[in-house]
Amino acid sequence: MIKKYILTGFCLIVATFQLFAQPPKQIVVDGKTFLDLNNDGKLQPYEDTRLPNNRRISDLMTRLTLDEKINLVLGTGMKGFEGLIKDMVVGGTEYLVPGAAGTTYHLDKYGIPAIVMTDGPAGVRISPTRKNTDQTFYATGFPVGTLLACTWDTKLIEQVGRAIGNEVLEYGSDIQLAPAINIMRNPLCGRNYEYYSEDPLLTGKIAAAMINGIQENGSGTSVKHFAANNSEKNRMDLNVNVSQRALREIYLRGFEIAVKESNPATIMSSYNKINGIYTSADYDLLTTILRDEWGYKGVVITDWFGGYSNGLEALMGKGKEHNTSLQLKAGNDLLMPGIPSQKEDILNDLKSGALTEADLDICVKRILDMILSSNKIRNYQFSNKPDLKKHAELTRQAATEGMVLLENKENALPLAPGTKNLAVFGSLSYNLIAGGTGSGDVNKAYIVSLKEGLKNAGYSTDQKLEEFYTPFVNAEVAKVKEALKANPLMLVPLMPQPKLKESMIKESASKNDVAIITIGRSSGELDDRKIEADFKLTQEELNLIDNASSIFHAQGKKVIVVLNNGGAIEVTSWKDKVDAILMAWLPGQEAGNSVADILSGKENPSGKLSMTFPIKYEDVSSADNFQGLPADKPTEVMYKEGVYVGYRYFNTFNVKPAYEFGYGLSYTTFEYSDMRISDKVFDNELYVSFNVKNTGKVSGKEIVQLYLSSPTNVIDKPVKELKAFAKTRLLKPGEEQTITLRLSLRDLASFNQGKSAWVADKGSYQIEVAASALDTRQKESFMLPETKIVEKVNNVLNNKASFVDLKP
Ligand code: BGC
């Protein structure tokens, strides 16, 4: 008790000190104003912003003590773990931005501030309220990563990134722990909703756009989780066995593109091991590949408490397997959040020679570079008042751009002019899910329900149904809120459907023009989705679809299903029963308005799937090897499918999907014509042009995809792979746009494991210009006369398991 009071008193003193702390004084030298970071009235080299960071850092390095250096590589963490881990260095800087995930250590003596890190990716995750003030600190709940990727629109993503960056800056954060770009290896991964795609090119391009957007104002990002964190179960102890080729072509490639095209301030290593080594302690991953091959100059940080066998249990002293020094030597500069035992480890290892001060210095210098490049060190006076209204408008529009129209029989959508009365079914229609759970969840001020969105769009919704659903939904929401108080990391259970009497559906069918049913799923960190009652619909959901469809159809009225979830779901058993299906994903705080914009036709859907929807779960190439073994606490997972992930598998092995990668309908139609290629023989690059014409009756945008089939006489390859894409501008009926896409030599190359190189094999290549992975519109071919070694790389990250990758 006494301890608690002392602690509270200490926190108050710290908080009060911070509240009244003077901003650093200014100092004028040669007519220029600088911040006197250490308040000594002199301009020290490290304070001199005219000097490049490396000069300023060299000066600082001569001043820092060993203890200060060690503190710099140990971050502080979010509140909540103090009770779990004895003497943890957490919470010490919580007052800076309450609800942030952590900060770096501050060295006041040199005016080195703590750099604040906030979670994402769907917005800035901070506490919405703070002690002693009525002001609220809600951040915008943007659509989840999956929806954003389904826009295939890098310009729009950059704009969303800019808005997020603005909230990072104005809420006093420095690094947004986003984007999350692991490959969707399997539809059941609990965090797929945060991730972009099953395809590394789409992933990398969308990630680069997001990072460039966020970082434009000087904020930083942390692209995560590097790498192969493709399932959640026992994620801190899971060893991913995967071939070099699958790593290079699938699991690392998105990160490679992001690093090369956007230069994220930080990269977050993942929890898992790859081929026996924790990613955060893997020199070959973090230095040989990331820095030496890709040229990355920024900071690598661990995922929270990452790199310990047995995860949190180890931190609490059970079965501890330390690898602090290995992490630092591997190039994992910052340990988040640091704990006292890591400090001991470092000191011991410095003594024994297992770690040298030079090793430590490398990490410290990178961290200093990040701090000296931050907005915080510029003493930016953040407002705590980002333009939430403007961002709400952006999120509403961005959400519509990524929604995917899966079915639309006889133009059931948009709702016909004159449609007035809507029967809104399904619990989630009254409580749409805006985002997933865990660190990817944003504290937003509101979520527009579908019922509200439809009302805002001028429709009347069935009052009786509303009265039936509302108390049920409210009671369910209250239960979940209560349970979350006890266990904040809990996964939100599926919202049940109350049993609707047939007579009620009949009455509703007689009074309304159209039925709309929402079916949805939530998922999040720490566990994966299940096949039953998650990937598959529940019996009560199927009953609802059955009953509503037969009753409404009997009266000649249409039934629309809105899917409100973060990933693929089973559709084949029920899709023919309804007239239209809109995949609305987890669309952010404006959810209901965004869905209504599409249903009403105010916006024409232009999203396309960034992943395959299988007919049944067993059709997925990793179905038998998803989480690994032993099943209850998997420690080993075999990526036996090799590079045949997603459409690469479905297309090559002729497995019919429910909806293929790149698929999505529109309220209009598009014609592709006049495909031209710049040369029939490939030299250094090749340009592909074609025209896209809106041949329908309303304006719309089309996502166009370029797939390449490469010669397979040397190694097996997927029948085709996405190599470029674009989204047209909004084309009016009859309007045409010429699209030009570029192919580089690297685009022709596959990873030849025997040669440790990206190799473009000689022979004939076929280019397909397509509307989806199965809807080719135009074809051309060209020759590569000689085999070319495009890039020789290091023979690292060897798979030690004894399986051979799947081959066609
Ligand atoms: C998640 C990260 C997140 C971190 C900090 C971890 O559990 O895996 O994505 O950034 O926590 O909240």
Boltz pocket constraint, residues with backbone or C-beta under 6 A from the ligand:
constraints:
  - pocket:
      binder: B
      contacts: [[A, 101], [A, 119], [A, 120], [A, 177], [A, 224], [A, 303], [A, 304], [A, 439], [A, 525]]
      max_distance: 6.0
